[in-house]
Amino acid sequence: MKTNNEITLKIIGDIQSFKHELEKKGYIETGHLILYDTFMVPDNLDLEKLSTREIISKSIIIRKVDDIGKKEIRQDISYKFKKYAENGDILEQKSTRLKIIDCQEAETFMKVIGYKKIMNIIEEDFDYQKGNISLSTKDVYDGDKMIEAETQEDNPSINSILKLIEALKAENLPLDFEDCFIKKAEVELNKILKRFS
């Protein structure tokens, strides 16, 4: 089970300019992935009566990862638990994953046991490294452009959310620090719920 905390920040400007800025500042590209996420919830979940966050908290995610750099495809089912502060900041998160052979079969199985699909999210990620800092650009198709970075328990300079934020601010990258906990799935689900409300 993974327990590192992460922050997610919106990129100011377009993603290509941001990636160019990373390279100018000495970041090295270390990975390239395309993620295909399918969010499923229990059939009997009344979407109208729950907040977006409550719906997402009950979601099982079926994920296909097309790892361009490694030329491999990985597939899994995951569940994420997040503990939030009253202001919406993520205090703690844990996730568990189960490797699977076929996402379509997994989706069919989930439907048979009483789950329904509520959305798909496709995003293209590029991983970068510079010294202690690892981050991923996240280009959500028809959505936000952002970065994600995780604390590292074994690294005293970025072993907390506050230290990680300060380290990223010191990099002087075009990032919006107003909300350090963008909830990508919530943003996308809000779009869908508004379309059908």
N, C-alpha and C positions, 0 to 999 in steps of 0.2 A: 504494500500500500504506500503510495506516494504522499508525503506530508509537507513539502516545501510550500511556502507562500509565494504568490505571484502578484505582480501588478500589470495592468494593461492600460496603456496611454494612447490617446489619439495622436496621429501624426498631423502636423500642421503642413499643409501643402500636399502635393501629389507624391505617391509612393516611389516613383522613379527618381525624383529629386532627392528624396530622403535617403534612398539606397546609395546614391552618388555621394551624398554628404557623409554617410557612414564610411565609405571607402576612402574619402579624403581625410577622415580623422583616424585612419589606420585600422578600421575594423576589417576582418577577413571573413569572407563568406565560407561557412562550414557545412551548409546543408540546404536542400531545396525540396520541399514537400508540397503535395496537393492533398488536402483533407476533404473527404466527403462524409459529412455527418448527417445521420438520420435520427431525429429525436422522437421517441415513442413514450406514450403515457398510458395508464390504465384506461380502458374503454369507458368505464363508469365515472371518470373524472369530469366534473362539470366545469368546463373552462370559463364559463360566464361568472361563476361564483368565486373564483380564485384569482389572486394576483399573479402577474407574470412570473415573479420570483417563485411563488408556490408551485406553479405549473412546472417550471424548469427543475425545481428541487425533486420532483417526482419522476423526472425523465430518465429513461435508459437511452444511452447513445450508442448507435451502431456506427462504427467508423471504419472507413477504408482509407489507408494512407498510401499514396503513390510517392515513394521515396525516389525522386528523380536522380539524385546523386549516387545512391547505392543501387539503383536500377532494381528495386524490389517493391513488392506490394505487401502491406501488412493489413490485417483486418482484426477488429476486436469489438467487444461489447464492453461499455464502461458505465459506471455509476459514480457521480461526484457528490460529495457532501461538503457544503460550505456553511460556516458559521459567520453570521454578519453582526456588525455593530449596528446600533440604532440609526446611524447616519448612512448605512449602506456599505461601509468599508468591509472588506473581507478580513475577518480576524484569523480564520483558520480554514484550511480545506484539505480534504483527503479524497483520493480517488482509488478505485479498484478496477482492474481490467481482466477480461477473459479473452484469450486469443480464440479466433474462430477461423473457419475455412472459407466461408462464403457469406457475404453480407446479405444477399437476397434471401438465402435460406434462413438466416437469422431473423430477418424482418418477417418472413412468412411464419416462422415459429412463434415470434412475439405476438403476431395477430391471432394465432390459434390459442394462445394462453391468455387472451383478453387485453391486448394492447393495441393502440392505434397510432399511426404516424401523424405528428402535428407539424413537422417542418423538416426541410433539408437545408443544410448550410454547406456551401463549398467555399474553401479558402485556399489561397496559395501563400505559402510561408517560405521565407528565406531566413536561415539561421546565421548569426554573425558572432564573432568572438574578438575581443580586444582586452588583453590582460585578464583581469578577474571578471569582466563583464561579458555575459552571454545574453543575447537577446534575439528575438524572432520578429521579423516584420510579418504582419498578417493582413493580407489583401482579401477581404470578404467579398465574394462576387456580388455585385449590386448592393454593396454595403460599405461599412466603415473601413478605413485604413488605419492600422494601429501597430503598436509593438507590445510584446509581452516579455517580461523578464522575471526570473525567479530568484528568491533569496537562496543563499548557499550556507547551510548550517555549519559547514566546516571552514568557512571563510569569514573571519572576524570583521572584515571591512564591508561585507554585504550580507550578514547573517540575520538582518531584520528588514522589515519593510522600510522603515525610516532611513536606514543606512543605504539601502538600494536606491531609494528615491534621490537621496543626496548625491550618490555616485553618478546617477544618470543626469541630474541637473548640472553637475560639474562638467559633463561632456558637452554641454551647450548645443544640444541637438534640437531641431524644430519639433518639439513635443509639447502637448497641452497637459500641464500638471494639475489642472483644476480638478479633474476626477481621475484618480490613479487606479480605479477599480471598474473600468468599463466592463459591462457584462454583455459580451457579444451576443450570446444566445437570447438574452432578454431583449436587446435592441431589435433583433431580427423577429422574435415572436411578437413583439408589440406591433411591428409592421403588419404581420399576418392577422392578428386579432382586430386591428383597425379596419382592414379590408373587408372583414366578414361581420363586423358589428353593425 
